[in-house]
Every structure is written in structure tokens, then in C-alpha cells.
Amino acid sequence: MNVMNTLRSAVRGQVLLPGDAGFDTARRPWNLAVEQPVAAVVEAADAGDVAALVRHARSAGLGVAVQPNGHGASGRAAGTILLRTGRLDTVEIDAAARRARVGAGVPSGRLQAAAAAYGLTGLPGSSPVVSVAGVALGGGLSWFGRAHGWVADAVTAFDVVDAEGRERHVTAGSDPDLFWALRGGSGDFAVVTALELALHPAPRLFGGRVLWQAEHAPAVMDAFRQITAAAPEELTVWLDLLHFPGADPMVAVDATYLGGEDAAQDLLAPLDRLARPISDSRRVMAVSELGGITAEPTGPSPGLSRAELLTGLDDAAAKTLLADPIAPLLSVQVRHLGGAFARPSDTPHGPLTEPYALYLFGIPADPRTAEAVAARQRGLAESLPVSGRKPFTFLNPAETAADAFGPAALARLRAVKQRHDPHNVFRSNFPVGG
């Protein structure tokens, strides 16, 4: 019996091998544009099952790549055992301590729904279906990051399986280097089976999207810049240039405000002085409803992205963004950062001092379109004031960890990797070794 077939006796969870019914579906990441020719797919039953899998892989000289669903897949999982953690789905809320414990397979939307019942919130991003663990392991840009910093800043402990297949509880006190690396430095060092993180009060929330025809983009851009120039940390505003297939180009502003409606309306008043919008979904909402603002797809689909951090958004940069249609891109998003993002952070990313993030997205329907999308992304990036640094969770398959971390942080991450996983059992989407 070969080593892959012995997987079935090593773990209690589902094991799928090439040729098995359902294998091709199970190995695919959420981004269908990324190929993953893995050797096997294992859906772990629990943390003990993860430990058994790691011991089996280590003894067989095999790598393990962990993906709850594969939002950040890069194609570097080829030849590994792909570990799915969807069944590690517990959510425990300690409302008095403002703390949550979530399994590695828990999506952001589930944590938000559980926390909302107590008037609390985690630090969710734009999509409710990405895993809390995956976002935290990559640092994490949240709707509420201007008020509370990186998602990783909120993590207080990890339950992991190390490269020898041992279950461990990791904190800043028990293993400061590993704790530091896991808070934003990727999953290259251990398998996270659960994490504990601080929650924040959210008794009131106002948010939504205002959408206009593209002809109003210059005025919307001016209003966006005016709002973000004076925004308090409780307010987050994103600008979106949109061009969906079969529709006319549009421009949108997405916003959330941790506070009351009247204050939010005052802060967003420049939007109300613009032309009449196509739609306006702004309202008082629960923190569990955040995913509806941008309404990103919740099912697997192909995509080609590129992200940059902008050192500013002056008149020249604004003019460049609006100079030409965004096609063949579907969206060009500018996220306002600043606030708590720029404060000291004991994470591999450290403080995020750039005031805006740029996210460029298109669908590579065929090789010719993929080339055109990449060329448009490259042209925009090269014509804007970018810092050259990128958020880890926004890296694309052509990029590496060196694009996200500075030299000192990268060297420290590599030292942690060598100490905790010298045989390279764990294969992150973007390995710190390159």
C-alpha cells in the first residue's frame, strides 16, 4: 500500500485521492483561476486529526498546505496534501471578557453573527465567507481597522499543531517569536486549529453603498478625498470604479461608521451634495450585515488581482485613476487606511503608514483577456504613487512574501520558520522563504 493510501487509516476525516469521485472539486481553491494539482485532499475531523495528519506527512516526507477554502491560493500547493479545516467550526463568545474563540474553519460572517448578539464585533473585511484564521494569519485589513488596527493585532492566542504533530497553545508569553510570526506572517510555521481574539463594542453601526453613473466620477472622487482628509477613526470610506459585464460603468462609495446615524450623515454630507445616485443603501445596520455592502461573490469564481499601497491621493493621482475607462478590469477600489493602522503594531507588518490601499480586479476569461487585465493593472500601478509594499492577504500568485514584509521582518520570519519547521512540512500560499 502506497503512502497516500495509508492516509485513510491515519486520519478519521475524509480523504480524497486523484481518481476519487469529488477529488477535482475538493482540490480547487476559491479562486478558480489558480490550479492546484495536489497529491491528496484531507478534511480533518478535529484538531487531533490535524495532528495525526501532520505526523503522517512528516514521516512520509510530504508537505501540508492548509486552506479553509482557498481565497488566498497561489498555486504553490502543488504536490502537497491539501488540508481543509471547514469542520473546525466552533465559535465561543465570552461577552464579559470581550473575547472569542473560533475554530480555523469559521468564516468571518459567523463570528460577526455570534458577536452581534452581545453588541460586540470582530474585525471583519469586505467578505463574510473568508475564514477568520486565514485573515488573521495574513494580517487582515478590516472595515474597522482604522479604529482598531490589523486583525492580527486582536489575536491573543493560537491553538496549533506544530511540525512534529504536537498540539500546542501559543501566546505571547509561551512562545513570543512564534506568536509574533503567526500574527500576520502566514501559515508557514504551524497549522492553526483555533484562535482567540479580542472583540470590540459595536452598539451602533451605520453603513452602506452609494452608487452613481460613471460620468459623476470626478465629483465623487473630490467628495471621497474631502471626507477622508478629515475622517475620524470610526469612519471608513472606500471608493469603487466599477464596470460589470453588460452594464454601463459606475462609481460607488462604500462606508461604515461605528456610531450613530446623525453623526454619520454629517460626516458623509459631501456625498449628499452630489448628483442623484442610482441607489443608496446607507442605513443603520447590524455588524453581521457588513457583507451586504459590497455584495462580493460568495461562491468560487476566477479572478486576477493586484494590490498596491498608495503614499497619497493628490490631484495628479486622482486624475490618473479617472483618466481612462477601467476596462478590462471589473473594479478599481481605493480603501482609506490611516488611523490605528498607522500606530505601532507588534506584528510582521508593523504599522501601515500608507494612507490608501489600491485593489485592482479583473476576470481572466481566456489567456488574451488575462494578459489585458494584467497589463491594465500594471499600467495603473506604475503611474500612481505606490510604496512598493503590499498587504499579505492581497498578494497574487505572481508575488512573494518579500512583497509584503520589510527585510528585517522577513529575516525574522525565516528564522522562525527554520526553528519551528526546518523540514518544510508546512507550505503556505506565500512561503516566507520565497
Salt bridges, closest charged atoms under 4 A:
ASP20 OD2 - ARG8 NH2 2.81
ASP24 OD1 - ARG27 NE 3.11
GLU35 OE1 - ARG27 NH1 3.65
ASP46 OD1 - ARG12 NH2 2.65
ASP94 OD2 - ARG99 NH2 3.49
ASP159 OD2 - ARG101 NH2 2.38
ASP159 OD1 - HIS169 ND1 2.60
ASP162 OD2 - ARG166 NE 2.76
GLU164 OE1 - ARG166 NH1 3.59
ASP175 OD2 - ARG168 NH2 3.18
ASP175 OD2 - HIS420 NE2 3.57
ASP177 OD1 - ARG412 NH2 2.82
ASP177 OD2 - ARG419 NH2 2.96
ASP188 OD1 - LYS417 NZ 3.40
GLU215 OE2 - HIS216 NE2 3.98
GLU233 OE2 - ARG343 NH1 2.72
ASP240 OD2 - ARG209 NH2 3.69
ASP254 OD1 - ARG209 NE 2.62
ASP272 OD1 - ARG282 NH2 2.69
ASP280 OD2 - ARG282 NH2 2.74
GLU289 OE2 - ARG283 NH2 3.19
GLU308 OE2 - ARG306 NE 2.82
GLU308 OE2 - LYS390 NZ 2.75
ASP315 OD1 - ARG225 NH2 2.72
GLU354 OE1 - ARG389 NH1 3.78
GLU399 OE2 - LYS390 NZ 3.08
ASP421 OD2 - LYS417 NZ 2.68
